């Protein structure tokens, strides 16, 4: 059985406000000629404008949605309306689902099995390549030792000439420049693997990026030398375009957002902070060969070198019960980015699931705020890994006992279905550690326990200026301590989710 979601959790799945309103219009028993649930799947037949009813189903274990209506919104109003009925205990439990529901579930299971098989094959190939790389490195080291020995024994002979030639090429030749110029994000874990050994296409790109970031360093020095008062939007736009031409899209995006900083209160200090972080990134890229491997990976990712989805999924999975703490959608040019925050109950790891879709098209709605999933996550490489992919989802997490089956005298502290939290001091220690590993971190999910929210702070930690006076949080608290999930940012905390006395998730 899947723990029943609240009305707020269902409405939070709607792609827009109009879908929320339309869903409430069909969330009436009289609209459905058939509705039922097996505990893992909801299904129903909803009356429409045509002669045939619309067939809607929701696989609660993912969740996943299906409807025969022509709507391009995802989930559509019929799936949402069915979920609203279920949240209000308006869907009867039945032993078996109709054939069309069974066929849909079987097709999903077949596709999931094929995807899992491909994933296991990719991980096996990655393990084989890693072993071969290590073996080749050991063989190369032995060969070099043998060559060095031959040079000593035959001074002035061919062994010595061969060794000298290798050293000469390695110290200043193109091969060394390609192999040791930094931490590529391609296959392999070493800092130099992705740079294009022997002057390949990747080395050409590194040359363009290096030139673009060298110009950026000079530009930043001029800005600080001449003062921040002359900073203008057109200057940033022009610089961002040149960085895109230099194939550094990550840095270009950071520069393009500086105009937002300029429009906010207290902008001089914030702009100087942004300049310092951008300059640090440019210097780190220039000196990436001196950095530890994970930090070099972070630098390259921040600059804009991609990591493919296949490479991430082939990484080492981390299985845990992951609490879905909240999500935030943000428009970026012609795309909408969805950020979903997770934290593992056993490992304590934080995770960010990031997805994109063109504006007006459906975003991933498989992670429901306030629920807990049993899943394998694989992380993108970096010094402080945060962004991840859901590689495999396992069976549903068993719900906690209902109130009538709990002990007569409940234990003190939060209900058992509330995720474990930390004190404000522990949260600050975690953020400090993360910033020490990745100083460009802009956001991090936390769960604060036993804190009292105020109008401008939570547990003594300041709220983001746009998150002041969170009336829902204040109402749930009533001046008493509670557990609250937040998104840390350099400007303060953004409340995401809290839980009432019964353990019901309340989206903020």
FIDREN-709797 format. One record per residue (C-alpha): residue number from 1; residue in one letter; x, y, z. Coordinates in nm, 2 decimals, decimal comma, always signed. Example, Ala and Ser with C-alpha at 12.3 -4.5 7.8 and 13.67 -1.06 7.14 Angstrom:
BEGIN
{1 A {+1,23 -0,45 +0,78}}
{2 S {+1,37 -0,11 +0,71}}
This chain:
BEGIN
{1 X {+0,00 +0,00 +0,00}}
{2 X {+0,11 +0,36 -0,08}}
{3 X {+0,06 +0,61 +0,20}}
{4 X {-0,22 +0,85 +0,10}}
{5 X {-0,11 +1,19 -0,03}}
{6 X {-0,26 +1,51 +0,10}}
{7 X {-0,46 +1,75 -0,12}}
{8 X {-0,17 +2,00 -0,11}}
{9 X {+0,07 +1,73 -0,24}}
{10 X {-0,17 +1,64 -0,53}}
{11 X {-0,22 +2,00 -0,63}}
{12 X {+0,15 +2,06 -0,62}}
{13 X {+0,18 +1,82 -0,91}}
{14 X {-0,03 +2,03 -1,14}}
{15 X {+0,17 +2,20 -1,42}}
{16 X {+0,00 +2,53 -1,38}}
{17 X {-0,28 +2,71 -1,19}}
{18 X {-0,54 +2,65 -1,45}}
{19 X {-0,47 +2,27 -1,43}}
{20 X {-0,53 +2,29 -1,05}}
{21 X {-0,87 +2,46 -1,10}}
{22 X {-0,97 +2,22 -1,38}}
{23 X {-0,87 +1,92 -1,16}}
{24 X {-1,09 +2,03 -0,88}}
{25 X {-1,38 +2,05 -1,13}}
{26 X {-1,35 +1,68 -1,21}}
{27 X {-1,27 +1,57 -0,85}}
{28 X {-1,63 +1,47 -0,79}}
{29 X {-1,76 +1,11 -0,77}}
{30 X {-2,05 +1,19 -1,01}}
{31 X {-1,80 +1,27 -1,29}}
{32 X {-1,66 +0,91 -1,29}}
{33 X {-1,86 +0,61 -1,41}}
{34 X {-1,58 +0,39 -1,28}}
{35 X {-1,30 +0,45 -1,02}}
{36 X {-1,10 +0,21 -0,81}}
{37 X {-0,76 +0,13 -0,67}}
{38 X {-0,56 -0,18 -0,61}}
{39 X {-0,33 +0,00 -0,36}}
{40 X {-0,06 +0,05 -0,61}}
{41 X {-0,25 +0,20 -0,90}}
{42 X {-0,56 +0,43 -0,94}}
{43 X {-0,78 +0,40 -1,24}}
{44 X {-1,11 +0,55 -1,35}}
{45 X {-1,34 +0,64 -1,64}}
{46 X {-1,43 +1,01 -1,65}}
{47 X {-1,72 +1,15 -1,85}}
{48 X {-1,60 +1,39 -2,13}}
{49 X {-1,75 +1,58 -2,41}}
{50 X {-1,76 +1,27 -2,64}}
{51 X {-1,95 +0,95 -2,63}}
{52 X {-1,67 +0,75 -2,48}}
{53 X {-1,53 +0,83 -2,13}}
{54 X {-1,17 +0,92 -2,08}}
{55 X {-0,96 +0,64 -1,93}}
{56 X {-0,72 +0,77 -1,66}}
{57 X {-0,47 +0,58 -1,45}}
{58 X {-0,20 +0,66 -1,20}}
{59 X {+0,08 +0,42 -1,11}}
{60 X {+0,14 +0,54 -0,75}}
{61 X {+0,48 +0,36 -0,72}}
{62 X {+0,65 +0,60 -0,96}}
{63 X {+0,42 +0,79 -0,99}}
{64 X {+0,34 +0,77 -1,36}}
{65 X {+0,02 +0,89 -1,54}}
{66 X {-0,19 +0,78 -1,83}}
{67 X {-0,50 +0,93 -1,98}}
{68 X {-0,68 +0,90 -2,32}}
{69 X {-0,77 +1,27 -2,33}}
{70 X {-0,60 +1,49 -2,59}}
{71 X {-0,45 +1,73 -2,33}}
{72 X {-0,08 +1,81 -2,37}}
{73 X {-0,05 +1,89 -2,00}}
{74 X {+0,11 +1,64 -1,78}}
{75 X {-0,04 +1,52 -1,55}}
{76 X {-0,37 +1,62 -1,70}}
{77 X {-0,68 +1,73 -1,51}}
{78 X {-0,83 +1,38 -1,51}}
{79 X {-0,53 +1,22 -1,35}}
{80 X {-0,51 +1,50 -1,10}}
{81 X {-0,89 +1,48 -1,03}}
{82 X {-0,86 +1,11 -0,97}}
{83 X {-0,57 +1,17 -0,73}}
{84 X {-0,78 +1,44 -0,54}}
{85 X {-1,06 +1,18 -0,50}}
{86 X {-0,81 +0,93 -0,37}}
{87 X {-0,66 +1,18 -0,12}}
{88 X {-1,01 +1,24 +0,01}}
{89 X {-1,07 +0,86 +0,04}}
{90 X {-1,32 +0,88 -0,25}}
{91 X {-1,17 +0,59 -0,45}}
{92 X {-1,29 +0,24 -0,35}}
{93 X {-1,04 -0,04 -0,31}}
{94 X {-1,09 -0,33 -0,56}}
{95 X {-0,90 -0,66 -0,60}}
{96 X {-0,84 -0,64 -0,98}}
{97 X {-0,79 -0,36 -1,23}}
{98 X {-0,95 -0,35 -1,58}}
{99 X {-0,75 -0,50 -1,87}}
{100 X {-0,65 -0,17 -2,02}}
{101 X {-0,48 -0,08 -1,68}}
{102 X {-0,31 -0,42 -1,66}}
{103 X {-0,17 -0,39 -2,01}}
{104 X {-0,04 -0,04 -1,94}}
{105 X {+0,14 -0,17 -1,62}}
{106 X {+0,28 -0,47 -1,80}}
{107 X {+0,42 -0,24 -2,07}}
{108 X {+0,58 -0,02 -1,81}}
{109 X {+0,74 -0,32 -1,63}}
{110 X {+0,88 -0,45 -1,96}}
{111 X {+1,04 -0,12 -2,04}}
{112 X {+1,18 -0,08 -1,69}}
{113 X {+1,34 -0,43 -1,72}}
{114 X {+1,50 -0,34 -2,05}}
{115 X {+1,63 -0,01 -1,90}}
{116 X {+1,77 -0,19 -1,60}}
{117 X {+1,95 -0,44 -1,82}}
{118 X {+2,11 -0,16 -2,03}}
{119 X {+2,22 +0,01 -1,71}}
{120 X {+2,38 -0,30 -1,57}}
{121 X {+2,56 -0,35 -1,90}}
{122 X {+2,69 +0,01 -1,90}}
{123 X {+2,82 -0,03 -1,55}}
{124 X {+2,99 -0,35 -1,64}}
{125 X {+3,16 -0,18 -1,94}}
{126 X {+3,27 +0,10 -1,72}}
{127 X {+3,42 -0,14 -1,47}}
{128 X {+3,60 -0,32 -1,74}}
{129 X {+3,74 +0,00 -1,89}}
{130 X {+3,86 +0,12 -1,55}}
{131 X {+4,04 -0,21 -1,49}}
{132 X {+4,20 -0,19 -1,83}}
{133 X {+4,31 +0,17 -1,77}}
{134 X {+4,46 +0,07 -1,44}}
{135 X {+4,64 -0,23 -1,60}}
{136 X {+4,77 -0,01 -1,88}}
{137 X {+4,90 +0,24 -1,63}}
{138 X {+5,08 -0,03 -1,44}}
{139 X {+5,22 -0,16 -1,76}}
{140 X {+5,34 +0,18 -1,87}}
{141 X {+5,51 +0,23 -1,54}}
{142 X {+5,69 -0,10 -1,57}}
{143 X {+5,79 -0,01 -1,93}}
{144 X {+5,93 +0,33 -1,81}}
{145 X {+6,13 +0,16 -1,54}}
{146 X {+6,27 -0,09 -1,79}}
{147 X {+6,36 +0,19 -2,03}}
{148 X {+6,53 +0,38 -1,75}}
{149 X {+6,73 +0,07 -1,66}}
{150 X {+6,83 +0,02 -2,02}}
{151 X {+6,95 +0,38 -2,04}}
{152 X {+7,17 +0,34 -1,74}}
{153 X {+7,33 +0,01 -1,85}}
{154 X {+7,40 +0,14 -2,21}}
{155 X {+7,51 +0,49 -2,15}}
{156 X {+7,50 +0,67 -2,48}}
{157 X {+7,32 +0,38 -2,64}}
{158 X {+6,98 +0,36 -2,80}}
{159 X {+6,81 +0,30 -2,46}}
{160 X {+6,94 +0,64 -2,34}}
{161 X {+6,84 +0,82 -2,65}}
{162 X {+6,49 +0,67 -2,63}}
{163 X {+6,45 +0,78 -2,27}}
{164 X {+6,57 +1,13 -2,35}}
{165 X {+6,33 +1,16 -2,64}}
{166 X {+6,04 +1,05 -2,42}}
{167 X {+6,13 +1,31 -2,16}}
{168 X {+6,17 +1,58 -2,42}}
{169 X {+5,83 +1,51 -2,57}}
{170 X {+5,67 +1,49 -2,22}}
{171 X {+5,81 +1,82 -2,09}}
{172 X {+5,70 +2,05 -2,36}}
{173 X {+5,56 +1,86 -2,66}}
{174 X {+5,20 +1,84 -2,78}}
{175 X {+5,15 +1,50 -2,62}}
{176 X {+5,21 +1,64 -2,27}}
{177 X {+5,00 +1,94 -2,34}}
{178 X {+4,71 +1,72 -2,44}}
{179 X {+4,75 +1,46 -2,16}}
{180 X {+4,82 +1,68 -1,87}}
{181 X {+4,62 +2,00 -1,93}}
{182 X {+4,35 +1,94 -1,69}}
{183 X {+4,05 +1,74 -1,57}}
{184 X {+3,82 +1,65 -1,86}}
{185 X {+3,47 +1,53 -1,78}}
{186 X {+3,48 +1,24 -2,03}}
{187 X {+3,54 +0,88 -1,96}}
{188 X {+3,79 +0,79 -1,69}}
{189 X {+3,85 +0,94 -1,35}}
{190 X {+4,19 +1,10 -1,40}}
{191 X {+4,22 +1,48 -1,45}}
{192 X {+4,36 +1,45 -1,79}}
{193 X {+4,15 +1,19 -1,95}}
{194 X {+3,90 +1,42 -2,12}}
{195 X {+4,14 +1,68 -2,26}}
{196 X {+4,21 +1,50 -2,59}}
{197 X {+4,54 +1,33 -2,58}}
{198 X {+4,76 +1,43 -2,88}}
{199 X {+4,59 +1,76 -2,96}}
{200 X {+4,24 +1,63 -3,03}}
{201 X {+3,91 +1,83 -3,06}}
{202 X {+3,89 +1,85 -2,68}}
{203 X {+4,23 +2,02 -2,66}}
{204 X {+4,11 +2,27 -2,92}}
{205 X {+3,82 +2,36 -2,70}}
{206 X {+4,04 +2,39 -2,40}}
{207 X {+4,25 +2,64 -2,59}}
{208 X {+3,94 +2,85 -2,68}}
{209 X {+3,81 +2,84 -2,32}}
{210 X {+4,15 +2,94 -2,18}}
{211 X {+4,16 +3,24 -2,41}}
{212 X {+3,81 +3,34 -2,32}}
{213 X {+3,87 +3,31 -1,95}}
{214 X {+4,20 +3,50 -1,97}}
{215 X {+4,00 +3,79 -2,13}}
{216 X {+3,75 +3,75 -1,84}}
{217 X {+4,02 +3,78 -1,58}}
{218 X {+4,15 +4,11 -1,75}}
{219 X {+3,79 +4,24 -1,77}}
{220 X {+3,73 +4,17 -1,40}}
{221 X {+4,05 +4,34 -1,30}}
{222 X {+3,95 +4,65 -1,50}}
{223 X {+3,60 +4,65 -1,33}}
{224 X {+3,75 +4,64 -0,98}}
{225 X {+4,02 +4,90 -1,07}}
{226 X {+3,77 +5,15 -1,22}}
{227 X {+3,49 +5,09 -0,96}}
{228 X {+3,16 +4,91 -0,97}}
{229 X {+2,94 +5,22 -1,03}}
{230 X {+3,00 +5,20 -1,40}}
{231 X {+2,88 +4,84 -1,43}}
{232 X {+2,62 +4,82 -1,71}}
{233 X {+2,39 +4,55 -1,84}}
{234 X {+2,52 +4,58 -2,20}}
{235 X {+2,88 +4,51 -2,08}}
{236 X {+2,77 +4,18 -1,92}}
{237 X {+2,57 +4,09 -2,23}}
{238 X {+2,86 +4,14 -2,46}}
{239 X {+3,10 +3,95 -2,23}}
{240 X {+2,86 +3,66 -2,20}}
{241 X {+2,83 +3,63 -2,58}}
{242 X {+3,21 +3,63 -2,61}}
{243 X {+3,23 +3,35 -2,35}}
{244 X {+2,97 +3,15 -2,54}}
{245 X {+3,19 +3,19 -2,85}}
{246 X {+3,48 +3,07 -2,64}}
{247 X {+3,28 +2,75 -2,56}}
{248 X {+3,25 +2,83 -2,19}}
{249 X {+2,86 +2,84 -2,15}}
{250 X {+2,87 +2,78 -1,78}}
{251 X {+3,06 +3,09 -1,71}}
{252 X {+2,86 +3,28 -1,97}}
{253 X {+2,54 +3,19 -1,78}}
{254 X {+2,68 +3,33 -1,45}}
{255 X {+2,79 +3,65 -1,62}}
{256 X {+2,45 +3,69 -1,79}}
{257 X {+2,28 +3,67 -1,45}}
{258 X {+2,48 +3,97 -1,31}}
{259 X {+2,21 +4,21 -1,43}}
{260 X {+1,97 +4,06 -1,17}}
{261 X {+2,22 +4,13 -0,90}}
{262 X {+2,26 +4,49 -1,02}}
{263 X {+1,88 +4,55 -0,98}}
{264 X {+1,86 +4,43 -0,61}}
{265 X {+1,91 +4,62 -0,29}}
{266 X {+2,26 +4,62 -0,16}}
{267 X {+2,40 +4,53 -0,50}}
{268 X {+2,75 +4,66 -0,47}}
{269 X {+2,85 +4,40 -0,21}}
{270 X {+2,68 +4,12 -0,38}}
{271 X {+2,83 +4,22 -0,72}}
{272 X {+3,17 +4,22 -0,57}}
{273 X {+3,11 +3,87 -0,43}}
{274 X {+3,00 +3,75 -0,77}}
{275 X {+3,30 +3,90 -0,94}}
{276 X {+3,53 +3,73 -0,68}}
{277 X {+3,37 +3,38 -0,74}}
{278 X {+3,39 +3,42 -1,12}}
{279 X {+3,75 +3,53 -1,09}}
{280 X {+3,82 +3,23 -0,86}}
{281 X {+3,67 +3,00 -1,12}}
{282 X {+3,88 +3,14 -1,40}}
{283 X {+4,20 +3,10 -1,20}}
{284 X {+4,10 +2,75 -1,10}}
{285 X {+4,05 +2,65 -1,46}}
{286 X {+4,39 +2,80 -1,55}}
{287 X {+4,55 +2,60 -1,27}}
{288 X {+4,33 +2,29 -1,29}}
{289 X {+4,63 +2,06 -1,34}}
{290 X {+4,73 +2,13 -0,99}}
{291 X {+4,39 +2,06 -0,83}}
{292 X {+4,27 +1,73 -0,69}}
{293 X {+4,07 +1,52 -0,94}}
{294 X {+3,72 +1,58 -0,79}}
{295 X {+3,78 +1,96 -0,76}}
{296 X {+3,91 +1,96 -1,12}}
{297 X {+3,59 +1,79 -1,23}}
{298 X {+3,39 +2,06 -1,04}}
{299 X {+3,57 +2,34 -1,22}}
{300 X {+3,52 +2,19 -1,56}}
{301 X {+3,15 +2,13 -1,49}}
{302 X {+3,11 +2,49 -1,37}}
{303 X {+3,28 +2,62 -1,68}}
{304 X {+3,05 +2,42 -1,90}}
{305 X {+3,21 +2,09 -2,00}}
{306 X {+2,92 +1,84 -2,01}}
{307 X {+2,89 +1,50 -1,85}}
{308 X {+2,66 +1,27 -2,04}}
{309 X {+2,36 +1,11 -1,87}}
{310 X {+2,49 +0,77 -1,97}}
{311 X {+2,82 +0,83 -1,79}}
{312 X {+2,64 +0,94 -1,47}}
{313 X {+2,41 +0,64 -1,47}}
{314 X {+2,70 +0,41 -1,51}}
{315 X {+2,85 +0,54 -1,19}}
{316 X {+2,83 +0,38 -0,85}}
{317 X {+2,47 +0,39 -0,72}}
{318 X {+2,37 +0,50 -0,37}}
{319 X {+2,06 +0,33 -0,24}}
{320 X {+1,86 +0,48 +0,03}}
{321 X {+1,52 +0,59 +0,14}}
{322 X {+1,51 +0,94 -0,01}}
{323 X {+1,28 +1,20 +0,13}}
{324 X {+1,15 +1,44 -0,14}}
{325 X {+1,18 +1,78 +0,04}}
{326 X {+1,05 +2,01 -0,23}}
{327 X {+1,08 +2,15 -0,57}}
{328 X {+1,11 +2,48 -0,75}}
{329 X {+1,06 +2,57 -1,11}}
{330 X {+1,25 +2,86 -1,27}}
{331 X {+1,23 +3,00 -1,62}}
{332 X {+1,56 +3,02 -1,81}}
{333 X {+1,54 +3,18 -2,15}}
{334 X {+1,32 +2,94 -2,35}}
{335 X {+1,35 +2,66 -2,10}}
{336 X {+1,19 +2,58 -1,76}}
{337 X {+1,42 +2,42 -1,51}}
{338 X {+1,28 +2,21 -1,23}}
{339 X {+1,49 +2,15 -0,91}}
{340 X {+1,38 +1,87 -0,68}}
{341 X {+1,55 +1,83 -0,34}}
{342 X {+1,62 +1,50 -0,17}}
{343 X {+1,79 +1,37 +0,14}}
{344 X {+1,87 +1,01 +0,23}}
{345 X {+1,75 +0,89 +0,57}}
{346 X {+2,04 +0,64 +0,62}}
{347 X {+2,33 +0,81 +0,44}}
{348 X {+2,23 +1,16 +0,52}}
{349 X {+2,33 +1,26 +0,16}}
{350 X {+2,17 +1,56 -0,01}}
{351 X {+2,07 +1,53 -0,38}}
{352 X {+1,93 +1,76 -0,65}}
{353 X {+1,73 +1,62 -0,94}}
{354 X {+1,74 +1,87 -1,22}}
{355 X {+1,52 +1,85 -1,53}}
{356 X {+1,45 +2,08 -1,82}}
{357 X {+1,17 +2,13 -2,07}}
{358 X {+1,08 +2,39 -2,33}}
{359 X {+0,83 +2,64 -2,18}}
{360 X {+0,48 +2,52 -2,21}}
{361 X {+0,58 +2,15 -2,22}}
{362 X {+0,55 +1,89 -1,94}}
{363 X {+0,82 +1,86 -1,68}}
{364 X {+0,91 +1,55 -1,49}}
{365 X {+0,64 +1,49 -1,23}}
{366 X {+0,76 +1,16 -1,09}}
{367 X {+0,88 +1,29 -0,76}}
{368 X {+0,60 +1,39 -0,52}}
{369 X {+0,69 +1,64 -0,25}}
{370 X {+0,65 +1,50 +0,10}}
{371 X {+0,69 +1,13 +0,00}}
{372 X {+0,98 +0,89 +0,05}}
{373 X {+1,12 +0,67 -0,23}}
{374 X {+1,34 +0,36 -0,22}}
{375 X {+1,58 +0,43 -0,50}}
{376 X {+1,94 +0,41 -0,64}}
{377 X {+2,08 +0,75 -0,72}}
{378 X {+2,40 +0,82 -0,92}}
{379 X {+2,58 +1,15 -0,87}}
{380 X {+2,74 +1,38 -1,12}}
{381 X {+3,12 +1,39 -1,05}}
{382 X {+3,25 +1,67 -0,83}}
{383 X {+3,42 +1,78 -0,51}}
{384 X {+3,08 +1,81 -0,32}}
{385 X {+2,84 +1,60 -0,53}}
{386 X {+2,48 +1,72 -0,53}}
{387 X {+2,32 +1,69 -0,87}}
{388 X {+2,21 +1,33 -0,93}}
{389 X {+1,99 +1,10 -1,14}}
{390 X {+1,74 +0,85 -1,02}}
{391 X {+1,89 +0,53 -1,17}}
{392 X {+1,65 +0,27 -1,03}}
{393 X {+1,34 +0,28 -0,82}}
{394 X {+1,26 -0,02 -0,60}}
{395 X {+0,94 -0,11 -0,43}}
{396 X {+0,73 +0,14 -0,23}}
{397 X {+0,85 +0,24 +0,12}}
{398 X {+0,62 +0,08 +0,38}}
{399 X {+0,40 +0,35 +0,54}}
{400 X {+0,43 +0,42 +0,91}}
{401 X {+0,16 +0,28 +1,14}}
{402 X {-0,17 +0,47 +1,12}}
{403 X {-0,26 +0,68 +1,43}}
{404 X {-0,51 +0,41 +1,56}}
{405 X {-0,23 +0,14 +1,56}}
{406 X {+0,04 +0,35 +1,72}}
{407 X {+0,12 +0,30 +2,09}}
{408 X {-0,12 +0,46 +2,34}}
{409 X {+0,17 +0,67 +2,47}}
{410 X {+0,36 +0,80 +2,17}}
{411 X {+0,73 +0,87 +2,21}}
{412 X {+0,85 +1,22 +2,24}}
{413 X {+0,99 +1,40 +1,94}}
{414 X {+0,85 +1,42 +1,58}}
{415 X {+0,63 +1,15 +1,44}}
{416 X {+0,81 +0,85 +1,28}}
{417 X {+0,72 +0,95 +0,93}}
{418 X {+0,90 +1,28 +0,96}}
{419 X {+1,26 +1,27 +0,83}}
{420 X {+1,55 +1,31 +1,07}}
{421 X {+1,68 +1,66 +1,11}}
{422 X {+1,97 +1,85 +1,25}}
{423 X {+2,02 +2,15 +1,47}}
{424 X {+2,10 +2,50 +1,32}}
{425 X {+2,46 +2,46 +1,44}}
{426 X {+2,50 +2,12 +1,27}}
{427 X {+2,34 +2,27 +0,95}}
{428 X {+2,60 +2,55 +0,95}}
{429 X {+2,88 +2,30 +0,99}}
{430 X {+2,75 +2,10 +0,69}}
{431 X {+2,72 +2,41 +0,47}}
{432 X {+3,07 +2,52 +0,58}}
{433 X {+3,21 +2,18 +0,48}}
{434 X {+3,03 +2,19 +0,14}}
{435 X {+3,16 +2,54 +0,07}}
{436 X {+3,51 +2,44 +0,16}}
{437 X {+3,49 +2,16 -0,10}}
{438 X {+3,30 +2,36 -0,37}}
{439 X {+3,31 +2,74 -0,31}}
{440 X {+3,07 +2,79 -0,60}}
{441 X {+2,78 +2,61 -0,43}}
{442 X {+2,47 +2,82 -0,46}}
{443 X {+2,21 +2,61 -0,28}}
{444 X {+2,19 +2,31 -0,05}}
{445 X {+1,90 +2,12 +0,10}}
{446 X {+1,87 +2,09 +0,48}}
{447 X {+1,63 +1,95 +0,73}}
{448 X {+1,62 +2,15 +1,06}}
{449 X {+1,47 +1,98 +1,36}}
{450 X {+1,32 +2,13 +1,67}}
{451 X {+1,33 +2,49 +1,55}}
{452 X {+1,08 +2,78 +1,60}}
{453 X {+1,02 +2,99 +1,28}}
{454 X {+0,99 +3,36 +1,29}}
{455 X {+0,90 +3,63 +1,04}}
{456 X {+1,26 +3,67 +0,92}}
{457 X {+1,44 +3,36 +1,06}}
{458 X {+1,42 +2,99 +1,14}}
{459 X {+1,60 +2,87 +1,45}}
{460 X {+1,81 +3,19 +1,44}}
{461 X {+1,91 +3,14 +1,08}}
{462 X {+1,80 +3,42 +0,85}}
{463 X {+1,54 +3,37 +0,58}}
{464 X {+1,59 +3,47 +0,22}}
{465 X {+1,45 +3,82 +0,17}}
{466 X {+1,18 +3,68 -0,06}}
{467 X {+1,08 +3,42 +0,20}}
{468 X {+1,00 +3,65 +0,48}}
{469 X {+0,66 +3,61 +0,66}}
{470 X {+0,59 +3,26 +0,55}}
{471 X {+0,24 +3,25 +0,69}}
{472 X {+0,18 +2,88 +0,63}}
{473 X {+0,50 +2,79 +0,83}}
{474 X {+0,40 +3,03 +1,11}}
{475 X {+0,05 +2,88 +1,12}}
{476 X {+0,17 +2,52 +1,14}}
{477 X {+0,42 +2,61 +1,41}}
{478 X {+0,20 +2,83 +1,63}}
{479 X {+0,51 +2,94 +1,81}}
{480 X {+0,61 +2,58 +1,88}}
{481 X {+0,92 +2,40 +1,76}}
{482 X {+0,89 +2,17 +1,45}}
{483 X {+1,08 +2,01 +1,17}}
{484 X {+1,12 +2,20 +0,85}}
{485 X {+1,30 +2,13 +0,52}}
{486 X {+1,48 +2,43 +0,38}}
{487 X {+1,69 +2,53 +0,08}}
{488 X {+2,01 +2,70 +0,19}}
{489 X {+2,13 +2,99 -0,02}}
{490 X {+2,40 +3,26 +0,04}}
{491 X {+2,12 +3,51 +0,10}}
{492 X {+1,93 +3,30 +0,35}}
{493 X {+1,70 +3,00 +0,38}}
{494 X {+1,40 +2,92 +0,16}}
{495 X {+1,14 +2,71 +0,34}}
{496 X {+1,03 +2,40 +0,14}}
{497 X {+0,83 +2,17 +0,35}}
{498 X {+0,72 +2,11 +0,71}}
{499 X {+0,51 +1,85 +0,90}}
{500 X {+0,22 +1,90 +1,14}}
{501 X {+0,17 +1,72 +1,47}}
{502 X {+0,03 +1,41 +1,29}}
{503 X {+0,33 +1,39 +1,05}}
{504 X {+0,13 +1,52 +0,75}}
{505 X {+0,35 +1,71 +0,50}}
{506 X {+0,26 +2,07 +0,45}}
{507 X {+0,42 +2,23 +0,14}}
{508 X {+0,54 +2,59 +0,19}}
